[in-house]
């Protein structure tokens, strides 16, 4: 049986203070209550930017501008593979309130605080690259 391959996009949303938005997965989701860069799956017929903007709108009720790709990584979970692309993004309206439509919680954190949060393995790889921990 062929392994399932999932294409996922994430947003590196940085605010004016240089802090990054991370969100907590819902209690009943896969990988419950772990923290992650907001985003989600790319649906058939979508490009990465469209998918990312849709996911952020559905999860938190805000619009974003998707900028350049920050990084790309792959990760093998026990039953499927993730193709994970992270993009620099900015909120279309910096004053727009973050809603918890499909996320459990959110935080704006500095890179030095990321280690205080538990991330899924694919996100942890991304953080390691951000922090130059994998060099």
Secondary structure, DSSP 8 states (H G I E B T S, - for coil): ---EEEEEEEEEEB-TTS-EEEEE--TTSTTTT-EE-SEEE--TT--HHHHHHHHHHHHHS--EEEEEEEEEEEEE-SSEEEEEEEEEEEESSTT-----SS-SEEEEE-GGGGGGS-B-HHHHHHHHHHTTTT-
